[in-house]
Amino acid sequence: MVDLLESKREATRFRVLVEIADRQPAVSQGEIADAVGITSQAVSEYIRELVEDGLVEKEGRSRYAVTREGVDWLFGAAS
């Protein structure tokens, strides 16, 4: 299990993934940045990593969906 409280990076990753899940499929990086309190550039980097890790699927410009693995990661990280 990921200890979100010990890693700011993992906590931010969790929040970005939650925002994508909440707003999918049309997700603005600017909206995520505002909600999480980071720059749009940082959101872009987090999304790139989430896609590489198989937690998010990119479906065109500003269209993302959390994968089954992403949902499992969210539940595991939240417990």
C-alpha positions in Angstrom: 0.0 0.0 0.0 1.2 3.5 -0.8 1.5 5.8 2.3 0.1 9.0 0.9 0.9 11.0 4.0 4.6 10.2 3.7 5.1 11.3 0.1 3.9 14.6 -1.2 4.4 13.3 -4.8 2.2 10.3 -4.2 -0.5 12.4 -2.5 -0.5 14.8 -5.5 -0.6 11.8 -7.9 -3.6 10.5 -5.9 -5.4 13.9 -6.1 -4.7 14.2 -9.9 -6.2 10.7 -10.4 -9.2 11.5 -8.3 -9.8 14.7 -10.3 -9.6 12.7 -13.6 -12.0 10.1 -12.2 -14.4 12.8 -11.1 -14.4 14.8 -14.4 -13.8 12.1 -17.0 -13.9 11.9 -19.9 -13.5 15.6 -20.7 -10.8 16.8 -18.4 -9.0 20.1 -18.6 -5.5 20.2 -17.2 -6.2 23.7 -16.1 -9.2 22.6 -14.0 -7.1 19.8 -12.4 -4.3 22.3 -11.7 -6.7 24.7 -10.0 -8.3 21.9 -7.9 -5.0 20.4 -6.8 -3.0 23.6 -6.5 -0.2 22.8 -9.0 0.7 24.2 -12.4 -0.8 22.9 -15.6 2.7 21.7 -16.6 2.9 19.6 -13.5 -0.5 18.1 -14.2 0.7 17.3 -17.7 3.7 15.4 -16.2 1.5 13.5 -13.7 -0.9 12.5 -16.5 2.0 11.3 -18.7 3.2 9.1 -15.8 -0.3 7.8 -15.0 -0.7 6.9 -18.7 2.7 5.1 -18.7 1.8 3.2 -15.5 -1.5 2.1 -17.0 -3.7 3.9 -14.5 -5.2 6.4 -17.1 -6.0 6.0 -20.8 -5.7 9.0 -23.1 -8.5 9.2 -25.6 -7.5 12.3 -27.6 -6.9 15.9 -26.5 -8.1 16.6 -23.0 -10.0 13.3 -22.8 -8.8 10.8 -20.2 -10.3 7.8 -18.5 -9.2 6.0 -15.3 -8.5 2.4 -16.1 -9.5 -0.6 -13.9 -6.0 -0.6 -12.6 -6.3 3.1 -11.7 -9.5 2.5 -9.8 -7.8 -0.4 -7.9 -4.8 1.9 -7.1 -7.1 4.6 -5.8 -9.0 2.2 -3.5 -5.7 0.7 -2.3 -4.1 4.0 -1.7 -7.2 5.3 0.1 -7.5 2.4 2.5 
